[in-house]
Amino acid sequence: MSNAILIVIYAVSAILTLLPLWSWALGRWYQAGLVSKLNENEKLIGSILDDKMSISTSNKISLLGAEYSTLLHVSLCVGPSVGQIFFMWLKSLFGGRLHSYDVVLDFGRREALLRLKQQAAERGCTSIVNIRIETSVVSFAKTQNSKQASVEFLAFATGIR
């Protein structure tokens, strides 16, 4: 009887240890694929902030003349895997930078800007001005005790032709 209890305890311990590791590894692999696709799309379309057609400050706007303008806006939600959330929680106990969260934020910002540029191209815009990005944390639970959350990105700008 005691051997069966030990086996159950070892099995539960192994599952509780391996599940976050497996989820972390799978989440990192999936994120690496998304970042790779984003890098390819940025090479094809071009980085929006390095492009001369994109202006995110107001001092150069007076130099532009426009026959047409439109509101460009995109939104997306991104988040870490359950394993990454677990290891971020664990690391937050000791302090320091949360690399997994930085990766999520960087990916979300870059993807939002890329989608803005794609939308501008679809609408025939030659310039993008007043680029703004709003971020907010979206919790999946009604209580604040939940550690599961994603980050919502809302990017908007004015497209000019």
N, C-alpha and C positions, 0 to 999 in steps of 0.2 A: 504494500500500500504506500509506503513512504517513497519507494522508487518512482511510482507513478506520479506522485505529487512533485517530486524533484524534476521529473521530465516535463511536466506541465509548466512549472516555474521557469525552467530553462527555455522552453519553447516560447513562452510569453515574453521573456526577457529578450530573446533573440529577435522576435518580431518587432518589439518596441524599439529596439536598437537599429535594426536593419531597415525598417520602413522609412524613417526620416532620411537615412543615408541614400536609399534607393530613390526616394522622391527628389532629394537634392540633386543627385547625379542626373536623373531623367530631366529635371527642370533646367539644369545647366546645359544639357545637350540640346534640348528644344530651343532655349534662348540663343544658343550659339548658331543654330540654323536660321533663326529669325534675323539675327544681326548680320549673318552672311548675306542673306537675301537683301537686307536693307543696304549693305555696302554695295552690292551689285546695282541696285536701283539708283543709288546716289551717283554711281559712276556713269550710268546711262543718262540720267536726267540732270545731274550736276547738283552740287551742294548749294542749297538755297542761300545761305549766308555769305558764301564766297562769290555769288553771282552779282554782276553789276545791275541786273534788273530788279534786285530786291533791296529795299531801303527800309530799315526798321527805326530810323530816327526822323524827326520832323524838319531838320534844318535843310535838307535837300529837296523837299517836296515842292517848294515854290518854283523850282527850276523845271518841273514837269508840266507838259501840256497834255490834256486828255480829251479824246473824243467820246470815250465811253469808260465808265467805272462800274464796278460791281463788288459786292461783299463776298469774300471768300471765307469759308468756315469749315472746319473739320473737328471731329471729336473721336476719341478712342479711349479705351480702358486697358491698362496692362497691369500685371501683378506677378509677384514671385510665386514659385511652387510652394506646396505645403512644407516640404523639406527645407527650402530656403527660409521660409517664415520661422521654422523651428530653430534653425541655426542663427538667424538674425536675433531671435529672442534670447538665445543662449549667449551670444556675443554681447548683447545689450546689458547683460548682467555685469560684465567686466568692463564695458566701455570700448570705445574705438569706432572706427569707421565701418559702416555696414556696406561692404562691397556689392553684395547681391542687390541691395536697394539702389545703389548708384547705377548699376547696370540697367535696372528697370527704368529709372528716371531718364537716363541717357537715351535708351531705346525709344521711349515714349516721345520725347522732344524731337528727336531726329525723324521719327515716323510721322509725327504731326506736321513738321515742316515740309517733308517730302510730299505728303498728301496735299498740302496747300499749293505747292508748286505744280503738282499734277492737275489740280482743279483749275488753276490759273491757265495752264496750257490748254485744257479742254474748252475753256471759255474764250480763248483767243487773246488773253492779256499779255502785254509786253513788259509790264512792270508790276511789282508787288510792293505796296507801301504800308507803313504802320502795322507791322507784324506784332501781334500780341499772343502770348501763350498763358493760359490760366491752368493751374493744376489744383486738384483737390483729392483728398483721400476718401475713398468710398468704403465704408465698413459693410460687411455682409450680415452683420447681426444687429438686432435691435438694442442690445446692451453694449456698453463700452468694454466689457470683459473679453470680447473676442479679439484675437490677434490677427485674424484673417482680414485682409484688406487689399484693395487694388487702388491704382492711381488713375484718375480721369484727367485727360488732357483736352482742353478746348483751345484751339488755335484759330485766330481770325485775322484778316488783313483786308486791305482794299486792293483790288486788281484793276489796273489801268491799261487801256489800249489807246 
